[in-house]
Amino acid sequence: MLKYVGDCLLTQYVILPLTFVSWRSMVTLYDIILAADDDALKADIVSASIGLGLCIICFAVEIPLARVSALSLLNSTAVTVCRLELR
């Protein structure tokens, strides 16, 4: 139980804020680089497209990686022994 609470606290108060800060920093840098010609609308559209594209790629890769992970777990001996004991 203590391990679970520690994991939740670490995720909530360390990993998530660092993720938000890094994404915000990247978007700000993209805006500075892309808006060099003072076309803010173009910079916003390109920045949003990059972010949306990366999110779509992450979601598209999630299912195949989950299947590969499940297959590797099914092939491990520890899971096979546990499955046999449950039957």
N, C-alpha and C positions, 0 to 999 in steps of 0.2 A: 504494500500500500504506500509506504514511504517513497519507494522508487517511482511509482506512478505519479504521486504528487510532485516530486522533484522534477520529473520529466515534463509535466504540465507547466510548472512554474518556469522552467528553463525555456520552453517553447514560447510561452506567453510573454515573458518579460525580457528575453534576450534575443531569440531567433527572429520573432516577428518584427520587433522594432528595427533590428539590423536589416531585415529584408526591405522594410518600407524606406529606410534611409538610403539604401543602395539603389532601389528603383527610382526614388525621387532625384537622387544625384545623377543617375544616368539620363533621365528625362530632361533635367536642366542642362546637362552637357549637350545632349542632342539639340535642344532648342538654341543654345548658344552657337553651336557649329552650323546648324541648318539655317538660322536666322541671320547669317552674316550679311545678307543683302537686305535686311530689315523687312522681310516678308513674313510676318508673324503667322498668318493663316496657313501658308505653305509649310512652315516649320511645325505647326500644331498638327496638321493633317499627316505629315510624314512621321512625326513622333508617335501619334496614335496608331498609325498603320504598323509601325515597327512593334509597338507593344502588343497590339492585337495579334499580329502574326506570330510573335513569340509565344503568346498564350495558347493559340491554336495548335502550334507545334507541340507544346508541352502536353496538352490534353490528348493530341493524336498519338503521342508516343506512350502515354500512360497505360492504355489497355494492352498493347503488345508486350510491354515490359512486365505487367502484372501476370500475363499468361506464362511468360518465360520463367518468372519467379515461382509461380505455382508448379510448373513442371519440374523445376530443379528441387523444390521441396518434396514433391511426390517421389522423386528418385532417390532421395537421401534415406539412409538406413534408419535413422532415428524416427522419422515420420512413418516409415513402413512398419517398424516394430510397434509404434503406438497404435497404428491403424489395426494391426493384427490383434493386439491386446483388447481393443474395444469391441471386436466382433464376437 
